[in-house]
Amino acid sequence: MPSRTTLAATTAALIALAAPMAFAAPVPKPAAVRAAAWDTDRAAAAYTANPGAVTASGSENAASGPGAAADGDGTTRWSSDFTDNAWIRVDLGSVIRVGSVTLDWEAAYGKKYVLEVSRNGTDWTTFYTEDDGTGGSVTAHTYPQEVTGRYVRMRGIQRATPWGYSLFSFKVYGGEPAPASTTRTNLALNHPAYGDFYQHAGNSPAFVTDGGWPADLKADRSRWSSDWNANRWVGVDLGATSRIETVDLYWEAAYAVDYRIQVSDDNRTWRTVYQPSASEVAARRADVKSPGDAVGRHDTVQLPTPATGRYVRMLGVERRSFYNPAPATAQFGYSLYEFQVWGTGGSANAAYPALPKNPGGAYTTTFFDDFTGSGLDRNKWRVVRTGTEMNPVNGESQAYVDSADNIRTENGSLILQSKYCKGCTQTPAGTFDFTSGRIDTNTKFDFTYGKVSARMKLPVGDGFWPAFWMLGSDVDNPDVSWPGSGETDIMENIGYGDWTSSALHGPGYSADGNIGKQQTYANGGRADQWHTYGVEWTPEGMTFTVDDRVVQTTSRSKLESTRGKWVFDHNQYVILNLALGGAYPAGWNKVTSPYWGLPQSSVDRVAQGGVRAEIDWVRVEQKK
């Protein structure tokens, strides 16, 4: 293998240590390194700091100058003067593609700040915005943004304390993209990488072209890791049409048993240029070990005939199996440390496309129902039934049924009501003691972006779980499923009178790890009073409101920088339901009997017929 060249960068860290194996997803813990001298495992280089290349708007004193944030000593720190508008800047020495930035804050941290990049030190582009900082160690990954430059800075907007901003370390990770070449070289190095679904921000496709992998193909190093689906891919943009001779794949233990190497001229239409033979697939399939004993592999794929194309990808077909424990087996995601493409051509000008922007224009109503008809308008709403349209979820106790006892209009409102009858409800999914109502707009009104709101009055009592939310319309596609489809929880209440919650679920931020907030009603309000719940959904993020008061703001940029893939650029549909018990209520009220998350006092109330959610109206507004 050709030797690697030293990158003339000052504090640029060219390898970031990522998360462990594909069957775990903790927060990655990168270490600041520089490509001064590659060691034998090609995944950790000697750390070299140049404090003189770091400047700042000012410092508290001479001992806390900006160089202390880049001296490799975690006990020294830069501390700004006592002003909100302070900054610290790193000169990387040359233009690189920045993969991530880690800030290790002292107690005097930034409440609001931005990370910016510049090619000339004068013109700056923001690639990360923090509007609710909590200090500690913060790693902002840049994927899938185009972040290239020589200078990186943290610019403070608001301090969290009366003191200045104080950083133990300011670490930048990245590397120089491979330029066009007339001699055989790895054209993929530090080039834009792409993929479909991945585990979280610390395992994004960007890691497969950063130049790092462990010698034992087992250690926790920078890698792409897909979600747990066989039909997943990862690829690279070489920047220009290239002659492709060889592909090197450095796999972690969760490698592909069967896969395809494909090339494309436009990143849409693909041509298969290699696949393992049947005997190779059989041998890889037979290599079953426990996760602790398994190691990765290095595939050197010599193409039978050199191919031409700008884009190259690995398309997974079959995942490796692991003993879990023996003789049982399980499959996880694909996990790839490095994707090298050897040949000639290429261009260092390859770049990630700009992220979508919020279009201008005024909102107009595209969907509205005020439930003034004699019954549910089935041209607008689909009734969801347990065992037919959906199966039981979350450990909830109710069956959703299509009955006027559970779903009806009354005095200009939609009523979702729960009923109790021990063992009375037979469904294809089993026998249930409770019934309730769930409706959605799936196949009636699926849409992308807009303001979505509803006026609602909720039941209060342990384990009552009304919700107003949206699901990605591709949730039933087995190649997507949940949480890859995305879920937007505009309002959830689990029986507490003084608060509700909002949340986003997607790959890397689902279930208990969702991106969510609780809101307490203003002026002593309660859930069993009328309130309007809403979200404004744009290409740039989500803003949740209660009675027009903002209760959660989540930007696309911050979500993808710190958590995982943004999966909200496609159709979703609206859902209204009233659940009973289950994981979310039980997590708070700790009730396990007589039903999970639903105590006897709440069962008695349902049996008395007094538990219902009321919806006055639902509205969707969009920019057309």
Helices and strands as residue ranges (DSSP letters): E 12-13, G 51-53, E 54-56, G 62-64, G 66-70, E 78-79, E 87-105, E 110-118, E 125-130, E 137-141, E 148-159, E 166-175, E 181-186, E 193-195, G 201-203, G 205-209, E 224-225, E 233-251, E 256-264, E 270-274, H 278-286, E 298-319, E 321-323, E 329-331, E 335-345, E 363-369, E 382-383, E 398-400, E 407-410, E 413-417, E 419-427, E 430-436, E 438-440, E 450-457, E 464-472, H 481-484, E 487-492, E 499-505, G 511-513, E 515-520, G 522-524, E 531-538, E 541-546, E 549-555, H 556-562, E 572-580, H 583-589, H 600-607, E 612-623
